[in-house]
Amino acid sequence: MQDQGRNKGIMSSILAELGVLRPEGSSGEALTVDQQEIIAAFRTGRLTEEEFRKHLSQDPVLSNHLSHSDETPTG
């Protein structure tokens, strides 16, 4: 029984590290794959700042995530 709890904790930790789940105790929602791709596209120059700002204005979860995280997307 104790191994199941430990395995669940390890899995949650891995998923949080991958950005699928928010770390335990943090507020907000986890980002979807599409939202993660938007950040990645902006960081690599595939999205202009204008396009990125448009996504932020249309997606409150993404905007909230970036305004409450240590993650600063640089394009």
C-alpha positions as CSV (number, residue, x, y, z in Angstrom):
1,M,0.0,0.0,0.0
2,Q,2.7,2.4,0.9
3,D,4.4,1.9,-2.5
4,Q,1.3,3.0,-4.3
5,G,1.3,6.3,-2.5
6,R,5.0,6.8,-3.2
7,N,4.6,5.9,-6.9
8,K,1.7,8.3,-7.2
9,G,3.9,11.0,-5.7
10,I,6.7,10.3,-8.1
11,M,4.3,10.3,-11.1
12,S,2.8,13.6,-10.0
13,S,6.3,15.1,-9.6
14,I,7.3,13.9,-13.1
15,L,4.0,15.3,-14.6
16,A,4.6,18.6,-12.8
17,E,8.1,18.8,-14.1
18,L,6.8,18.2,-17.6
19,G,4.3,21.0,-17.2
20,V,1.3,18.7,-17.4
21,L,0.3,19.2,-13.7
22,R,0.9,22.2,-11.5
23,P,3.2,21.5,-8.6
24,E,1.4,20.5,-5.4
25,G,0.2,23.6,-3.4
26,S,0.4,25.9,-6.4
27,S,-2.7,27.7,-7.6
28,G,-4.0,27.8,-11.1
29,E,-4.6,25.3,-13.8
30,A,-2.1,23.2,-15.7
31,L,-1.4,24.2,-19.3
32,T,-2.7,22.3,-22.2
33,V,-0.3,21.0,-24.9
34,D,-1.6,23.8,-27.2
35,Q,-0.9,26.4,-24.6
36,Q,2.6,25.0,-24.0
37,E,3.2,25.1,-27.8
38,I,2.2,28.8,-28.0
39,I,4.9,29.6,-25.4
40,A,7.4,27.5,-27.2
41,A,6.5,29.1,-30.6
42,F,7.0,32.6,-29.1
43,R,10.3,31.6,-27.5
44,T,11.7,30.2,-30.8
45,G,10.5,33.1,-32.9
46,R,7.7,31.3,-34.7
47,L,5.2,33.8,-33.2
48,T,5.6,37.5,-33.2
49,E,5.0,39.5,-30.1
50,E,1.7,40.8,-31.6
51,E,0.5,37.2,-32.2
52,F,1.6,36.1,-28.8
53,R,-0.3,39.1,-27.1
54,K,-3.4,38.1,-29.1
55,H,-3.2,34.6,-27.7
56,L,-2.8,36.0,-24.2
57,S,-5.8,38.3,-24.6
58,Q,-8.0,35.4,-25.8
59,D,-6.8,32.8,-23.2
60,P,-7.1,33.9,-19.6
61,V,-5.6,30.6,-18.3
62,L,-2.4,31.1,-20.3
63,S,-2.2,34.8,-19.3
64,N,-2.8,34.0,-15.7
65,H,-0.2,31.2,-15.8
66,L,2.5,33.6,-17.1
67,S,1.6,36.4,-14.8
68,H,1.9,34.1,-11.7
69,S,5.0,32.0,-12.7
70,D,8.7,32.5,-12.7
71,E,8.5,31.6,-16.4
72,T,9.1,34.6,-18.6
73,P,8.7,33.9,-22.3
74,T,11.3,35.6,-24.3
75,G,11.0,35.8,-28.0
